[in-house]
Amino acid sequence: MSWQEIKKIEKEISEQVVKLESLRKQASAVPVKNYTFQTPGGKISLLDMFGKKDKLIVIHNMGQGCRFCTSWADAINGSLAHVESAFSVYLVSKDPVDVQRNFALSRQWGFQMASHGGGEYIQEQSVEAGEDNMPGIVCYERKGDQIFRKNSSAFGPGDLFNPLFHIVSLGGIGLEEFTPQYSYWRRPEKMDDGGQNLI
């Protein structure tokens, strides 16, 4: 494949992204009910999650057992301050709140967290129908006490939400060759500090 063909495809993708943004803006919002979640501070409703904002982003994470979901959250966390200037943002998963909290602290995430416990919310609001633990992202809007689902998208290697796979592809590394890990530290053959009590 020539450089010219690569640039042509990149341009076509950029043009399609612009078209996608326009279609998302025009998408009809669908009313949804006021679901309940669990947080370290107790129960919270979907309406409560909006806080003082009229738009809410809910990130569907499969939980600490998924390396891919972790890499998506890592990527979005890097842009969190920018996103929170326009939206309230929550990351939800099936994990219990104490597991969520400890894992978020270990990743240095700044997300507000809530657990759906694998129940009604994720079953009815999945980013793909019939998939009750599909990773992805949903945008809700609030009009008074009414909640509307505006747009949603599933997460997956090569999507528009995680730059990781696009970056490694520059080196000719394909999706089948790369799996994100929780940590890339490897124990040296010789530990200068003696290597005791290593976690």
WOGIZI-V983894 format. One record per pair of residues at least 6 apart in sequence whose C-alpha atoms are under 6 Angstrom apart, sorted by the first residue. I is the first residue (numbers start at 1). GAP is how many residues later the second one is. Records with the same first field share a line. If there is no record, write none. Layout:
I: GAP ; GAP
//
This chain:
29: 119 ; 120 ; 121
30: 118 ; 119
31: 116 ; 117
32: 115 ; 116
34: 12
35: 10 ; 11
36: 8 ; 9
37: 6 ; 7 ; 77 ; 78 ; 79
38: 76 ; 77
39: 58 ; 75
40: 57
50: 6 ; 38
54: 87 ; 88
55: 32 ; 85 ; 86
56: 31 ; 32 ; 33 ; 83 ; 84
57: 32 ; 81 ; 82
58: 31 ; 32 ; 33 ; 79 ; 80
59: 32 ; 78
60: 32 ; 75 ; 76 ; 77
61: 8 ; 31 ; 32 ; 74
62: 31 ; 71 ; 73
63: 30 ; 32
67: 114
72: 90
75: 87
90: 22 ; 23
91: 22
92: 21 ; 22 ; 23
93: 22
94: 21 ; 22 ; 23 ; 24
97: 18
122: 10
123: 9
126: 6
127: 25 ; 26 ; 27
135: 19 ; 20
136: 17 ; 18 ; 19
137: 15 ; 16
138: 13 ; 14
139: 11 ; 12
140: 8 ; 9 ; 10
141: 6 ; 7
158: 7
//
